[in-house]
Amino acid sequence: MQGRLDIKTRVYVFLAAALALTGAGWAGSRYMYAKWAGVPPVPSHRGAVMMTLGDSEFSYRYGAITLQNLGDYGAETTPLKDYNYKKLGKWFWLLDGLDPASNHVPMLAAYYFGGVTTPKDVAIVVKYLASVGQIPVGNKWRWLAQAIFLAQHRMNDTSLALDLAYKLSKMKPVGDTLPGWARQMPAFVLKARGDHAAGRRIMEDILLSARYLHPNEVNFMKDYLITQLDTDPREVERVLHERQRRGFDKLKPVETPHMPVPMPN
């Protein structure tokens, strides 16, 4: 009987000690949380490919997912202002070299990392998007449009925005048509910086040189010239009349697809 009491007592003592140690551990670590180590080091192109056994596409996808989930740890998120954008920029260029056709990383740069408000950090995103956006294939021109927006509204650098806007307006995408608003982008930037006269010249030049414009686009430009660029309505009517005289009011003809001739039975 005495032996059983001794065992029971030992068990109670052990449980009490375990409970005390648990409480002491909790008291000492309750303010300790997982900490994000920051943007990971950027490997070389060769190193990135070697980590995926020579599969550059797998390396690109792995790196893009890594960027997509940066800063998320232990139910916590990291503000963009705490990211090292110099390292992020190197990641952008590394992944672009692994798969220049993909739009995954440009989309992350434009719509997520571009949300930072520090001008020097935004400049890194703008430089990347401006370069990628001048590739004539794969609808890349839209990233140049994003670079213009960030340069004007996040960096407050209208000179840079205007320079990029001119580059966008002169692009000739392969397999795609540059929309009217992209051709008019310099006028929008000039209007924002108060140079209405230069903006008017660009709009009028488009009206007098672009043969095929949808009527809705012509009406938009007419309204923009009058209400936003303070152009005399009589001057706008003169430009439209000249456009009509040149025969530019017709829509671009739609080519009828060639129908195959049925084979004789």
C-alpha positions, 0 to 999 in steps of 0.5 A: 500500500505504501509503495502504491502511495509513493508511485502516486505521489511521484506521478503528481509531483511529475505532473506538477513539475511539468505544469510549472515548466510549461507555465514558465516557458509560456511566460518567457516566450509569450512576447516572442513572434516569428520574424520575417528575414526580409527579401531573400538573396538574389541568385545568379541566373546560372545558380537559379537554374541549377537549383531546379536541376536545369529547368529554367521554366520551373525556376521562373515559376518557383521564383515568381511564387516566392515573390508573390508570397513574400512577407506573409508569415505566421498570420502576419503581413509585411508593409511594402515600405519595409521591403528592400526594393533594391533586391526586389528589382534584382529579382524582377530582372532575374526572373525576366531573364528566365522567362521574358514572355510571361506576364506574371512578374510584371503584373506583380510589379505593377499591381502589388509592389507598385503600391509602395509610396516611397518615390525611390522605391517606385522608381525601381518598379517604373524602370523595370516596367518601362523596359518590359513594356517596350517589347513589341510582342505579347501585349507588353505595351500595357506595362509601359502604360503602368509605368507612366501612371506610377511615374506621374502619380507616385513619383510625381515625375511628370518629365519621366511620365511624358518621356515614357508617354511619347515612347508608348504613343509611337509603339507598333505592337506585333499582333496587336493594335495600340488603342487610341488612349495609348496614342493620346497618352502624351496629351493626358500627361501634358494636360496634367502638367498644365501645358494645354497647348502642347496637349491640343497639338497632339490631339489635333495631330492624331485627328488629322493623321489617323485614318481609321478612328471609331466615331466614339473615339473621335467624339471623346477627343472632341469633348476632351479638347473642349472641356479639358484642354480649353480649345475653342469649339470653332477650332475643333469643328475646323479640325473635324471638317478637315478630317472629313475632307481628307476622307478619314471618317470611314471605319476601317474596312473589315476583310471578309474571311475566305470561305473554302470551296466545298469539295465535289462529291 
